[in-house]
Amino acid sequence: MVLFRSRGGLAIAALCAAAALALGFLCWRSTGRDPIVLTIWHNPTGHVEDALTVAVDRFNRSTGRKHGVAILVTNIAKAEIIHENLTSIAEDAPGAPEPPDIVVAYPKSVLPLIEKGRVVPFDDYFSQEELARYVPSFIEAGRIHGGKLYSFPIGRGSEGLILNRTLWNRFAQDTGAQLSELGTLEGLFHAAERYYRWTDDKTPNVRHDGAMFFMVDNPFNLLQAAFAQMGENPFVDDGLNTESPTYQRVFQLLFEPRARGYAAIYKGYGTDLAKTGLLLCWTSATAGITFVPDRVIYRDNTSEPVSFDILPFPVLEGGKKAAILRSGGFTLLRSTPAREAAAVLFLKWLTSPDENLRYVYGTGYLPVTREAAERAEAEWREGARGIWKSYIETIGVMQREYAFVPQIPLPNYGELEIRYERALWDVASESRQRYRDALDAGMSDEDAWNMASRGAYEQFLDRTR
């Protein structure tokens, strides 16, 4: 039975793929040849049309049919759901789903299966000459256990800063703010403070009602990127590098704007708040560009068309340019030599330059071979509009100037991430409430802040150690 855990159109896309595959089976059987049928799980890849499901269908109708191989999409789900399912499989938990042949998932999700010998490394399936055709950092990010290549790149994502250009232009025109300010985390903080005061001044009869400027979709990713920018490792043994000055520096840049009301404290994505104009910008996965709205509906039910851009990921002042490397890799679960070879056939087809450019186009992902990466900017630029145009420019800059930092698949990575983000959420929320209460009681801004922020870092340290 086909297992779907999807959202709206994604379920329909998968059903269409299954229907197309069923027609393909009839064609194969009419020739007396049954295909090798492989199952695949993956995250959503695209907002309107699921790119990987479309690619699977294209493979089944072409190379797959020629070689007697068919791929069946049986699960399109958020990363958290796939992580839970893979964990239950690794633990042989009662009720665990039937494992797929192929899963596209984050390294942390497949590590337990790798440690139990249930995942096939790709080293024996690719020659050194073949691997040299791929972007080196993308390949190295897939060597997640014992130096072996267990997670193969099919489309890598990074992170950038998504900006409501319509609201920014109004703010910049009135205040003289420069787009270059958003190139550093400190500049982002200062712009947020100015934006808060600028919006607060629009209602002189209401005190302290300035608007939020930005949000960080994944603070734990930002922490890792910031450490890389300073040439440091965010992890020590199996914990966080809390002794580094960078740790406190990042905390302050995340905590203060949240506690003062310049940044959002929200358990979701910046896209959600941007749809109602509650945010001007947010750090996001590059794939987030596929979810930005073309209109904003404000809280008073008025609406207007808006445009968005994506800018390179902001950097700590004095640091080198670096950003996190996101998106899951192609992981092959152990089965039989024939089935494994069939899966590798699909993988090599999907990452060939022409097919890879076709697959990643419109997803916010980066192509994974050197040839495709070189061709992407030139081939996609023609006719590009809106955020897609700025995306092409931004990935060009980032591929030339940035180091891409893989998420290190520590056994307790998920636990560290949850602890870090929960501590930041709790401490910032508590301080924000104290700060607002003190302002409402008539305390000066300086005194209110000193009172509200006192001991905040120490509390945060206690909760993340």
C-alpha positions in Angstrom: 0.0 0.0 0.0 1.3 3.4 -0.9 2.1 5.6 2.1 1.6 9.4 1.7 2.3 12.0 4.3 2.0 15.1 2.3 0.4 18.5 1.8 -2.4 19.2 -0.7 -0.9 19.3 -4.2 2.1 17.2 -3.1 -0.2 14.2 -2.5 -1.9 14.8 -5.9 1.5 15.0 -7.6 2.6 11.7 -6.0 -0.7 10.0 -7.0 -0.2 11.2 -10.6 3.3 9.7 -10.5 1.9 6.4 -9.3 -0.7 6.4 -12.0 1.9 7.1 -14.7 4.1 4.3 -13.3 1.2 1.9 -13.4 0.8 2.7 -17.1 4.5 2.1 -17.5 4.2 -1.3 -15.9 1.5 -2.3 -18.5 4.0 -1.3 -21.3 6.8 -3.4 -19.7 4.6 -6.4 -19.2 3.3 -6.2 -22.7 6.8 -7.1 -23.7 7.1 -9.8 -21.2 9.6 -8.0 -19.0 9.0 -6.9 -15.4 10.9 -3.9 -14.1 12.9 -3.7 -10.9 10.7 -1.5 -8.8 12.3 0.7 -6.2 10.6 2.9 -3.6 11.8 6.4 -2.6 11.0 8.8 0.2 11.8 12.5 0.0 11.0 16.0 1.3 8.8 18.3 -0.7 10.8 19.9 -3.6 8.8 22.8 -4.9 5.7 24.7 -4.0 3.3 24.2 -6.9 4.8 21.1 -8.5 7.1 18.6 -6.8 10.3 18.6 -8.7 11.7 15.2 -7.6 8.3 13.5 -8.3 8.4 15.0 -11.8 12.0 13.8 -12.3 11.1 10.3 -11.2 8.3 10.2 -13.7 10.6 11.5 -16.5 13.2 8.8 -15.5 10.5 6.0 -15.6 9.4 7.0 -19.1 12.9 7.2 -20.5 16.1 5.6 -19.0 14.2 3.6 -16.5 12.0 2.0 -19.1 15.0 1.3 -21.3 16.9 -0.5 -18.5 13.9 -2.1 -16.8 14.0 0.1 -13.7 11.0 1.9 -12.1 11.0 4.3 -9.2 7.8 4.6 -7.0 7.4 7.6 -4.8 5.8 6.3 -1.6 6.4 9.1 0.9 6.7 12.9 0.4 7.0 14.4 3.9 8.6 17.1 6.0 12.1 16.4 7.2 10.9 15.9 10.8 8.5 13.1 9.7 11.1 11.3 7.6 13.5 11.6 10.6 10.9 10.0 12.9 10.2 7.2 10.4 13.9 6.4 9.8 14.6 6.4 13.6 11.8 3.9 14.2 13.2 1.7 11.4 16.7 1.9 12.8 15.4 0.9 16.3 13.1 -1.9 14.9 10.3 -0.2 16.7 6.9 -1.9 16.7 4.8 -0.4 13.9 7.8 1.0 12.0 7.1 1.5 8.3 8.5 -0.7 5.6 11.9 0.9 4.7 12.3 2.4 1.2 15.1 1.5 -1.2 16.1 5.2 -1.5 15.6 8.1 0.9 16.5 11.7 0.5 17.1 12.9 4.0 19.5 14.9 6.2 22.6 13.1 7.4 21.5 13.2 11.0 18.4 11.2 10.0 20.2 8.3 8.3 23.2 8.1 10.7 21.5 5.5 13.0 20.9 3.2 10.0 24.5 3.7 8.8 25.8 2.7 12.2 23.8 -0.5 11.9 25.2 -1.4 8.5 21.9 -0.9 6.7 23.1 1.8 4.3 25.3 1.3 1.2 28.3 3.6 0.6 28.6 5.0 -2.9 32.4 4.7 -3.1 32.3 1.4 -5.0 29.7 2.7 -7.5 31.6 5.9 -8.6 35.1 6.1 -9.9 37.4 9.0 -8.8 37.1 10.4 -12.3 33.3 10.5 -12.0 33.4 12.0 -8.5 35.7 14.8 -9.8 32.8 16.1 -11.9 30.9 17.1 -8.8 31.3 20.2 -6.6 34.0 19.0 -4.1 32.4 20.5 -1.0 29.1 18.8 -1.8 30.7 15.4 -2.1 32.7 15.9 1.1 29.5 16.8 3.0 28.2 13.3 2.2 31.1 11.6 3.8 29.3 11.3 7.1 30.7 8.1 8.7 34.2 6.7 8.6 35.0 8.9 5.6 32.6 6.9 3.3 30.2 8.5 0.9 26.8 7.6 2.3 24.8 10.7 1.4 25.1 11.7 -2.3 24.2 15.2 -3.4 21.3 15.6 -5.9 20.6 19.3 -5.3 22.2 21.2 -2.5 20.6 24.2 -0.7 22.1 26.9 1.4 20.7 29.9 3.3 20.2 33.5 2.4 18.3 36.6 3.5 14.9 36.9 1.9 13.8 40.6 1.8 10.4 42.3 1.2 11.8 44.7 -1.3 8.5 46.8 -1.4 8.6 47.5 2.3 12.4 47.9 2.3 12.3 50.6 -0.4 9.8 52.7 1.7 12.0 52.3 4.8 15.2 53.2 2.9 13.7 56.2 1.2 12.6 57.7 4.5 15.7 56.8 6.5 18.6 56.5 4.1 19.2 52.8 5.0 21.5 51.1 2.6 21.1 47.5 1.3 24.8 46.9 2.1 23.9 47.1 5.9 22.2 43.7 5.5 25.5 42.0 4.6 26.5 41.6 8.2 24.7 40.3 11.2 25.5 43.4 13.2 24.2 45.6 10.3 21.0 43.5 10.3 20.6 44.2 14.0 21.1 48.0 13.6 18.7 48.1 10.7 16.2 46.3 12.8 16.5 48.9 15.6 16.0 51.7 13.1 13.0 50.0 11.5 11.4 49.5 14.9 11.8 53.2 15.8 10.7 54.3 12.3 7.5 52.3 12.5 7.0 53.3 16.2 7.1 57.0 15.2 4.2 56.6 12.8 1.9 56.3 15.8 3.0 59.0 18.2 0.0 58.5 20.4 0.9 54.8 21.0 4.2 54.1 22.7 6.4 51.1 21.9 4.4 49.6 19.0 7.2 49.4 16.5 7.2 46.6 14.0 9.5 43.6 13.8 12.1 43.7 11.2 13.5 40.2 10.8 13.5 36.6 11.9 16.0 33.7 11.8 14.3 30.5 10.5 17.0 28.3 12.0 19.1 29.8 14.8 21.1 26.6 15.2 22.2 26.7 11.6 23.1 30.4 12.0 25.3 29.5 15.0 27.2 26.9 13.0 27.6 29.4 10.0 28.8 32.1 12.4 31.5 29.8 13.9 32.7 28.9 10.4 32.9 32.6 9.5 35.2 33.0 12.5 37.2 29.9 11.6 36.1 28.0 14.7 34.3 24.7 15.4 30.9 25.1 17.1 31.2 21.7 18.7 33.5 20.3 21.4 33.4 16.6 21.8 29.6 15.9 22.0 28.6 19.4 23.1 28.5 23.0 22.1 31.6 25.3 22.2 30.2 27.5 24.9 33.7 28.7 26.0 34.3 30.6 22.7 33.6 34.3 22.6 31.7 33.7 19.3 29.1 31.7 21.3 28.2 34.8 23.4 28.5 37.1 20.4 25.9 35.1 18.5 23.7 34.9 21.5 23.6 38.7 21.9 22.8 39.2 18.2 19.9 36.8 18.4 18.7 37.6 21.9 18.6 41.4 22.0 16.5 42.1 18.9 14.1 39.4 20.0 13.8 40.7 23.6 13.4 44.3 22.4 10.8 43.4 19.8 12.9 44.1 16.7 12.8 40.4 15.7 10.2 37.7 15.8 9.9 35.0 18.5 8.0 32.5 16.4 8.0 28.7 16.1 7.6 28.6 12.3 9.0 30.0 9.2 9.5 33.7 8.3 7.3 33.1 5.2 4.3 32.7 7.5 4.7 36.2 9.0 5.8 37.8 5.8 2.4 37.0 4.2 0.8 39.5 6.6 3.6 42.1 6.4 4.7 41.3 10.0 8.3 40.9 8.8 10.5 42.7 6.4 13.2 40.1 6.0 14.3 36.7 7.4 17.2 34.2 7.0 15.9 31.1 5.2 16.8 28.1 3.2 17.3 29.1 -0.4 14.4 26.7 -1.2 12.2 29.1 0.8 12.0 31.4 -2.3 9.4 29.0 -3.7 7.0 29.9 -0.9 7.1 33.7 -0.8 3.8 35.4 -1.6 3.1 37.8 -4.4 0.6 39.8 -2.2 0.6 40.8 1.4 -2.6 40.9 3.4 -2.3 43.2 6.4 -4.0 42.8 9.7 -6.6 45.5 8.7 -7.6 43.3 5.7 -6.0 45.7 3.2 -3.6 44.1 0.7 -1.1 45.0 -1.9 1.2 43.3 -4.4 4.8 43.0 -3.2 8.2 41.9 -4.5 10.9 39.9 -2.8 14.6 39.5 -3.3 17.0 37.0 -1.8 20.4 38.3 -0.7 23.6 36.4 0.3 23.7 35.1 3.9 24.9 37.8 6.4 28.3 37.5 7.9 29.7 38.3 11.4 31.8 41.5 11.1 35.4 40.5 10.7 34.5 37.0 9.6 35.0 35.2 6.2 32.0 34.5 4.0 30.4 31.2 4.9 26.9 29.7 4.9 25.4 26.4 6.0 25.0 23.6 3.4 21.4 22.4 3.5 19.1 19.8 1.9 19.1 16.1 2.2 21.3 13.7 0.2 20.4 10.5 -1.7 20.9 7.6 0.6 20.6 4.0 -0.5 19.4 1.3 1.9 21.1 -2.1 1.6 19.1 -4.7 -0.4 20.4 -6.8 -3.3 23.2 -6.0 -5.8 20.7 -5.8 -8.6 18.4 -3.3 -6.7 21.4 -1.2 -5.6 22.8 -1.0 -9.1 19.3 0.1 -10.3 19.2 2.8 -7.7 22.7 4.1 -8.7 21.5 4.1 -12.4 18.7 6.6 -11.3 21.2 8.6 -9.2 23.7 9.0 -12.1 20.8 10.0 -14.4 19.5 12.5 -12.0 22.9 14.2 -11.4 23.9 14.3 -15.1 24.3 18.0 -15.9 21.2 18.3 -18.2 18.9 16.4 -15.9 20.3 18.1 -12.7 19.7 21.6 -14.1 16.2 20.5 -15.1 15.6 19.1 -11.6 16.9 22.0 -9.5 15.4 24.7 -11.6 12.7 26.5 -9.6 13.4 24.7 -6.4 16.0 27.1 -4.8 18.6 24.3 -4.8 22.1 24.5 -6.3 23.2 22.1 -9.1 25.7 19.6 -7.9 28.2 19.0 -10.8 30.8 21.5 -11.8 29.5 21.7 -15.4 25.9 22.3 -14.3 27.0 24.9 -11.7 28.9 26.8 -14.4 26.0 26.7 -16.8 23.2 27.5 -14.3 23.8 31.3 -14.0 24.0 31.9 -17.7 21.2 29.6 -18.7 18.7 30.7 -16.0 19.4 34.4 -16.3 17.5 34.9 -19.5 13.9 35.9 -18.8 14.3 35.7 -15.0 12.1 38.0 -13.0 11.5 39.0 -9.4 13.0 36.9 -6.7 14.1 34.3 -9.2 16.4 36.9 -10.8 17.9 37.9 -7.4 18.3 34.2 -6.6 20.4 33.6 -9.7 22.6 36.6 -8.8 22.9 35.5 -5.2 23.9 31.9 -5.8 26.4 33.2 -8.3 28.0 35.4 -5.6 27.8 32.6 -3.0 29.3 29.9 -5.2 32.2 32.2 -6.1 32.8 33.8 -2.7 31.3 31.7 0.1 32.5 28.5 1.8 29.6 26.1 2.3 29.6 24.4 5.7 27.9 21.0 6.1 25.8 20.2 9.2 28.0 17.8 11.2 25.9 14.6 11.9 26.8 14.2 15.6 24.8 11.3 17.2 23.2 13.9 19.5 22.8 16.6 16.9 19.1 16.7 17.1 19.2 17.0 20.9 21.7 19.9 20.8 19.6 21.7 18.2 16.4 21.4 20.3 18.1 22.4 23.5 19.8 25.5 21.9 16.7 26.8 20.2 14.4 26.1 23.2 16.8 28.0 25.5 17.0 30.9 23.1 13.2 31.0 22.8 12.6 30.8 26.6 15.2 33.3 27.7 14.3 35.8 25.0 10.5 35.5 25.7 11.0 35.9 29.4 13.2 39.0 29.0 10.9 40.5 26.4 8.0 40.2 28.8 10.0 41.9 31.6 11.1 44.6 29.3 7.6 45.4 28.1 6.2 45.4 31.6 8.9 47.8 32.8 8.3 50.2 29.9 4.5 50.1 30.5 5.3 50.9 34.2 7.0 54.1 33.1 10.6 53.0 33.4 13.2 54.6 31.0 14.3 52.5 28.1 17.8 52.1 29.4 16.7 51.1 32.9 14.0 48.7 31.6 16.6 47.0 29.3 19.2 46.7 32.0 16.7 45.1 34.3 15.2 42.8 31.7 18.5 41.5 30.3 20.3 41.1 33.6 21.6 37.5 33.9 20.0 36.4 30.6 23.2 35.0 29.1 24.0 33.1 32.3 20.5 31.5 32.2 21.0 30.7 28.5 24.4 29.0 29.2 22.8 26.9 32.0 20.1 25.7 29.6 22.4 24.8 26.7 25.3 23.1 28.5 
